[in-house]
Amino acid sequence: MPELPEVETIARGVHERVRGDRIDDVWFSSYPQPFKTPPAQQAKGLEGRVILAVHRTGKHIVFELGSKDAARKKKPKDPAPEAATPEAVKVDAQWIVHLGMTGRLLVMKPESPIAKHTHARLTLKSGHELRFVDPRRFGRLEFRTLGADARFEAPGSEPLDIGGREFTALFRGRQLPIKAALLNQTLLAGVGNIYADESLFRAGIRPRRRTNRITASEYDRLRQALRDVLRHAIRLGGSSVSDYVGADGERGFFQLEHYVYLRTGEPCKKCKTPIKRLLVAGRGTHYCPICQR
């Protein structure tokens, strides 16, 4: 499943390519699974709207949308009403994309071959198409009209912004494995299996350590390790260990720098001890028995 760095990479890539563009036409597949909002309602809401910005919230990609009428509203002495900038248009709707296990969000030329598991195609005024492809259909697409619906917010804290005291307070009063706590999206939004394993290794903490038995200094190390791992992974375009690609269809490179994730039996890059694998909260978990305590 794409995690925070992968979702951030895709959101930035889509933002760069479609910001200020207008959605002229919308097509959805007949499969029901990807739609949190009925497809007919989404199509009606999306058509004609201007994409003002695209950003990540947790593991979700959020499109901030303005109405066509607002974008075309002619101001006094304005000879070119179509030239309204995104900053001049009020956000009044959102389109929320969750990639699920295998989802892709791609900006493509309309003549590009259509992948078998394409569930949404948004035709843009620029001539490009925005396509949502999801072979396993665990992704979700949702449309919200602000005013009628609340603005979308991730349930947990943002791991790149959270302060030290708040980070420690999330976990210290609980009694569960720290790996399970890191994966809990109501606590931290966006952290998944890859970056939980990698940050725990860098912090020197075993994934089964109970949250109430980790010291304050260890939590400081973990918070910093998590932030460093996530930021570095974003710089490298995320980890392509399965189906993940960015908005341009290119793979990421952070998988080349994994210390433990999917390296079962391989020597630790620091101490040469074979990496071990176990299950924590039902998820495959990788760690070094010497470097992590």
Stockholm file with secondary structure:
# STOCKHOLM 1.0

chainA/1-293         MPELPEVETIARGVHERVRGDRIDDVWFSSYPQPFKTPPAQQAKGLEGRVILAVHRTGKHIVFELGSKDAARKKKPKDPAPEAATPEAVKVDAQWIVHLGMTGRLLVMKPESPIAKHTHARLTLKSGHELRFVDPRRFGRLEFRTLGADARFEAPGSEPLDIGGREFTALFRGRQLPIKAALLNQTLLAGVGNIYADESLFRAGIRPRRRTNRITASEYDRLRQALRDVLRHAIRLGGSSVSDYVGADGERGFFQLEHYVYLRTGEPCKKCKTPIKRLLVAGRGTHYCPICQR
#=GR chainA/1-293 SS CCCHHHHHHHHHHHHHHHTTCBEEEEEECSCSTTBSSCHHHHHHHHTTCEEEEEEEETTEEEEEEECHHHHHCCCTTCSCGGGCCGGGSCCCEEEEEECTTTCEEEEECTTSCCCTTEEEEEEETTSCEEEEECTTCCCEEEEEEBTTBCCCCCSSBCTTTCCHHHHHHHHHTCCSBHHHHHHCTTTBSSCCHHHHHHHHHHHTCCTTCBGGGSCHHHHHHHHHHHHHHHHHHHHTTCCCSSSCCCTTSCCCSGGGGCSSTTCTTSBCTTTCCBCEEEEETTEEEEECTTTCC
#=GC SS_cons         CCCHHHHHHHHHHHHHHHTTCBEEEEEECSCSTTBSSCHHHHHHHHTTCEEEEEEEETTEEEEEEECHHHHHCCCTTCSCGGGCCGGGSCCCEEEEEECTTTCEEEEECTTSCCCTTEEEEEEETTSCEEEEECTTCCCEEEEEEBTTBCCCCCSSBCTTTCCHHHHHHHHHTCCSBHHHHHHCTTTBSSCCHHHHHHHHHHHTCCTTCBGGGSCHHHHHHHHHHHHHHHHHHHHTTCCCSSSCCCTTSCCCSGGGGCSSTTCTTSBCTTTCCBCEEEEETTEEEEECTTTCC
//
